[in-house]
Amino acid sequence: MGAETTEATTDIEAAISELEDAIKNDSKEDIISQEEIFAKTAADHVQKEFLSSQLNNYQIIRRNGKVTAFDTSKISIALTKAFISVEGGTAAASTRIHQAVESLTELVLNAFTRRMPDGGTLHIEDIQDQVELALMRNGEQKVARAYVLYREERSRERAADAKTNLDAQEKTDLLSLSVTRTDGVKKPLDMVRLNLIVTEACEGFSGVETKAVIEETQNNLFDGIDEIDVAKALVMSARTLIEQDPDYGYVAAGLLMDQLRQEALTFIEGEKTQATQKEMKERYQDYFQKYIERGAELELLDQELTKYDLNRLSKALKPDGDRQFTYLGLQTLYDRYFIHSMDIRFELPQAF
């Protein structure tokens, strides 16, 4: 044991000498590097007090679930950094700090060997809890507080990183989804258009967010979902947010309008046709004239209407009026009042 102590002391003195040189040169990077060497030296000394075979019986479960070998130096490094954060960089060269780190590391190891004498698996949080206890029980309240604050800061950083990774994964998941058309053919979900129509529906309402609607919608989507159900999911997602802000009622109406435009235009044009709110401003005049002609043809509108100056009338339409409906108002018009053929509504609000 005497030879081991002499060897450890020599290592420590060498580490201290290197740290003092780094401090004199005001090199922060060198201080951090030597700090770890210092802590490692202390850890090696402590580890010699335990049978290596005994330490080999312990494993650590990291936060990502990975199991790794027990490493005493990690404890010593964490303790050393905690002392330095309180007492400054020069503390790394202090014999007193070294002895404190060595003693505290030994206390932490003793706590686990007493509790699990035959070895076992420890979670990293359990080890950090023991480090806090050791600091408090040895009167190092300031250092313990610094260590607690450090853990909290790291926890926030991990949470932020996890959210960033989750957001990225969710975005990837959305981009990889496919939708099923009415003819049974599958195609990729058009995220560009989805974002566009939600953004349009939210435009002008300060208390609503496009992101909130899309995130809520994502919870109701799955690979292979029917195309029409994507549109319904958008509307339902906006409706669930009405409790947060009543303006989401207008957002839901705007998303419902996208369905109504597609239904009406497809019927009028004879093929699948979509239009955003902005695009509809350019199409409303043409739609209105065709709507009158088709309605008269189906005997749903009076033939006399076709004799009016439809071009002049269509120019008087105000497409932005479609955005003044709440969800309930627009849904009521759709269910009870818009004219239809074979249960297909081809009348839009400005033509009503």
N, C-alpha and C positions, 0 to 999 in steps of 0.2 A: 504493500500500500504506500510506503514511504517513497519508493521509486516512482510510482505512478503520480504521486502528489508533486514531486520535484519536476517531473516531465510536464504536467499540466501547468505548473507555475511558469516554467520556461516558455511554454506556448503562449500563455496569457501575456507575459511581459513583452514578447515579440509582437503580439497583436496590438498591445497598448502603444508600443513604440511607433508602429506603422500608423496608428490612428492619430497620434500626436503630430506626426509629420504632415498628415493630411489636413489636420485642423490649422496648422501654421500656414499652410498653402491656401487656406480658404477654399478648398475644393469640396463642394457638397457631394458630388458624385463619389469621390474617394471616401468621404465619411460614411456614406451609406454602405459602400462596399465593405469597408473595414468593420463597420458595425456588425455586419452579418458574420464576418470572420470571427469577431470577438465573441458573439453569441454562440457560434458553432463551437469555439474552443471551450466555452463554459459548458455547453451541452455534452461535449465529449467527456469532460471531466465528470459530470454527473452520471453519464451513462456507464462509466467504468465502475460506479458504485453498485450497479445492478448487474445481475448475470445476463449476458447477452442473449442466452437461450430464453430467459424469461421475457425480455422485451420482444423477442421474435414471435412470441405467442399472442401479441396484440396487433390488431389491425384497425384502420381508421375508415369510417364511411364518410366520404366527402358529400357536399351538398348536391352534386350531380348524380349521387348514387354509386359512384365508383369507389371500390374498396382498394386502399393502398396500405403499404407497410407503415408501421409506427415510426415516426421520425422525431426524436427528442429535440433536435436543433430547431424545429419549427416553433416549439414552445419558448425556447430561449430567445429566439429572434423576435418573437412577438413581445416578450417582456422587455427586451432591450429597447425596442422602438418606443414602447410605452414610457419608459424612464426618460429617454432622450426627448420625447415630445414635451415632457414637463420640465426637465432640467437643462435642456439645450444639447447641442452637438458635443460639447466637451464631456458630457456625462459618459459617452461611450468609452472614454479613456480612463474612467475612474475605477480604481480597485474596489471601492465600496459598492459601486453599481454592479460590478462583475460578481462580487460575493453575494449580493442580494439576488441577482438573476439566478445564480447557481443554486442558492438556497430555495428560492421559490420554485424553480423547475423541479427540484427534488421533492418538494411538498406535493406538487401536482402529480408526479409519478407515484409517490407513496399512496396518494388517495386512490388511485386506480388499482395498484397492486394489492392494497388491502381489500378493496371491494371485489376485485376479480383476480384472486391469487393464481389461478390457473390460466390466466390470459383470456382473451375474448375480443369482441369487436366494439369499438367506441365510435360514437358519432362526433364529428368535429365540434358541434355545438356543446357537447358535454365537456370536452376538453377546455373550451373557452370559458365555460361557466366555472370550472375549477380554477382557472387562472385568475378570474375575478375574485373568487373566494380567498385564494391564497394571498392576493394583494391586500384585501380588506383585513384579513385576520392578522397580517403582519404590519398593520398600521400605515400602509402605503395608500391612503385614501385618495390623494391627488392623482397618483399614477393609476389607481383603479378607475377613477372617473375618466381619465384620458383614454383608458382602454375601452371603457363602456361606450364613450362617444365615438371612438374609432370603429367599434363593432356596428354601432347604429348607422354611421356614415356608409360603411361597406354594405350594410343591409339595404340601404336606400339605393346605392349604386347598382347592386345586383337586381333589385326590383325594377329599376329603370331599364337595365339591360334586358331583363326578361320580357318587359313590355315591348321594347323595341323589336326583340326577336319574334315575339308573338304576333305583333302587327305585321312584320315582314312575312311570317308564315301564313297568316290569314290572307294577306294580299296574294301570296302565291297560290293558296288554296282556291281563292276566287277565280284567279286567272286560269286555273286548270279545270274549272267546271265546264260541263257541256249541258246544253238544253235540247229538248226534243220538240221539233216542230210538229204542226198538226198532221203532216204527211208521214210522221214517224222517223224522219231523218234527224240525226243529231248534229249539232254544230257547237262551236265554242261560245260560251257566254260573252256577249258583247259588253265588256266593262266600260268601254269608252262611251257608248251611248247611255248606259245605265247611269254613269256619273253625270253625263250631260243633262239628262232629264230631271235628275234629282237636284242638281245645281239650279236649273231653271225654276223648279218648283219652290226652292228655298229663297230665290232672289227677291230682295225687297223686304224680307222679314228678319229683323235684327235678332230676335230671340231664338232662331232655329239654326241648325247646323247640318250641312250635307253629310258630314262624316257620321253623325249620330244615326241618320236614316239608313245609310249604307251598312253600318255595323249591325243595326237591328235586323236589317233584311238578311244579312249573311247567316244569321241564326236559323233562318227558315229555308235556306237553299240547300240543295244536295245535287250530286252529279246525276244528270239525266232528267232533271225536273222539266215538266212541260213548260213551254215558252210562255203560255198564258198565265201559268202560276207564278212566274217570276214577276210579272206586272202586278198580280194580286198581292204578292208578298211585299212589294214596295209600298202599296197603299196601306196594307195592314200595319207595316212597320211605322209609317208616319202617324197612323191613328193611335198606336200605343203610346206615342210621345206627346199626345195632346194634353195629358195631365201635367207634363213639365212646362208646356207653354201652349196656350190656345191657338197660336199662329200655326201650329202643326196641322190644324184643321184645314188651313188654306193649302199647306204643302200636300196633304192627302188629296185634296181636290185637284191640285195641279197634276199629281201623278195619275189620278183617275182620268183626267182629261186626255192624257197620253193614250190610254186605252180607248177612249171614245173616238179620238181622232183616227186611230188605226181602224177601228170597226167601221166608221162612216166612210173614210176614204177608200178602204178596200172594197166596200160595197159599191161605191160610186164609180171607181176606176175599173173594177172587174178583176183586180189582182192585188196581192198584198202591198199595201202602201202605208208608210209611216211618215210622221212629220213631228218635229219638235215644236214647241210654242213659237220659237223664232221663225222656223220654216213655214209655219201655218199662216203667219202674217202675209207671206207672199202668195199663199195658195187659197186664202179664204174667198177671194173674189171668184176665182175659177170654180171652187167647190160650190159656192152658193148658186151659181147659175146652173150647174149640173144637178144640184140637189133639187131645184125647182122643176127642172125638166124631168128628172127621174121620178119624183113624187107625183107629178101630173100623169106621167106614163102609167104608173101603178094605180092611178085613180085614188091616191091618198091626198093629193092636193088638187085644188080647182084648176082646170085648164086655163081659166082666165088669167091666172098668175103669169103664165108664159108670155102673155101679150104686153106685160110691163117692160120698161127699159131696165132689164136685169143688170146690165153693165153699170148703169148709173146707181141703181140700188145697192149693188155689191160694194161700190166704192164708199158707201156711207157706213159700212160695217166697221166695228171697232174690236179687232181681235183681242186686245188686252182686256176686254171685258170678261173674257173667259177666266181670268185669274182672280176675279172678285167674288167667286163662289166659295163657300165653305164646303167641306166634304158632304155634310148632310143635305145641303141645298142642291148640290149637283147630282147626288145619288137619287134624290127625290125626282128631279127632272128626268133622269134616265129611266127610272123605274115606272113612272106614271104618265109622262107627258110626251116624250120624244116619239115621233112617228117611226114605225118600223115595218119591215117586210120579212116574213119568215123568221120572226123574232130577232132580226138584226136592226139595231138602231142606226139610222144614217142621218139623223138630224143633230146638228151641233148648236150650242147655246146662242150664237149670234144669228142663226137662221131660224130659231124658235119663234 
